Amino acid sequence: MTHPSRVAPSAAERAYRHLKQAILEQVYPGGQLVSEGEIAEATGVSRTPVREALLRLETEGLVKLYPKRGALIRPVSAREIADVIEARRLVELHAADRVWPRRAELRADLGRRLDEMRRAHAAGDITTLMAADRSFHAAVVEAAGNEILAELYHRLRDRQLRMGEASFRLSPGWAEVALTEHAGQLAALDGDDPQAWHDAVAAHIDTAARMLGTLR
């Protein structure tokens, strides 16, 4: 009997994963028009599952379909950036305040994630660096213990990965800034001032807002 986790993904799922990853990693940048045939050739599937994948991506706001022409990769808009930053402030700062009493356990977890970011940066692997960065932030939100907020924050992940990937490529120095600020957050967790920790989290979100402003 085949284990459920080992079942091969469907053709539509393969096309969906391929195109979504290509969008998040800026292989297909915002504003580019891609055809069903191009995607079908890249994934080795027919156009029907490609069409299913594109419809799914359209509901996620990543593409806009044009019949007989293909799919336009939606550019990141100034409104989207502002909305994501606002959502991050609401969720992350609330979570930061909630996790302070359990900071010792969180500190160890975040330390491991920061090490992963550093290794990815040293290897020049922006995609892995971004994923580790998002994991760092998500760990704080999850540690706050509110499953609904954690789920809402998880739904921002793809948007943040896409924005972060683009900003890291446009501003290579942003990686060093992010690593330094994450280290500052860990230092705040080592101290005894909850306001310093709150301020470190807030300052990092402010920095992200400034960096993402270069995408507008």
C-alpha positions, 0 to 999 in steps of 0.5 A: 500500500502506498503511503499518502505522503509518498503519492506523486503530485498530480500534473496540475500540482506540479505545474502549480508548484513550479510556477509559484516557486518561479514567481516567488524566486523572481524567475518570472518577475512582476510584469512578465507575461508567460504562456501556457505552452511555456509552462507546460514545456518547463514542467512536462505536462499538458496545457489542461493542468497548467490552466488549473494551476494558473486559475489557482494562482490567480485566486492567490493574487499572483497572476492575472489571466488573459485568454489566449495570451497567457498569464501576467505575473502581477507586480508588487504594488505600493498598496500591497507593500503598505498592507503587508507592513501594517499587518506585520506590525499588528501581529508581530508586535502583539506576539513580541509582547506575549512571548516575553515571559517565555523568552528563554526557550524562544531565544534558543529557537531563534538562535538556530534560525539565525545560524541558518540565515548566516549559512545561507548568506555565506553560501549566496543562497538568497532563496534559503536565506529568505525562507529562514528569515520568514521562519525566524519571524514566524517562530515569534508569532507561533510562540505567542500561542494564538493559533488564529493569529499564527494562521493569519500570519502564515498566509502572509508568507508567500507575499513576504517571500516574494517581496523579500526576494526582490528587495534582497536582489535589488539591495544586496546590503539588506542581507547584512542589515537583516542579520545584524538586526536579528542578532540585536533582537536576540541580544534584547531577549538576553536582557531584562528589559521587555521594552528593548525587545519590543523596540528591536522588533518594531525597528526591524519592521521599520527597516523592512518597510524602508527597504521594500519602498525600493520596489515601488 
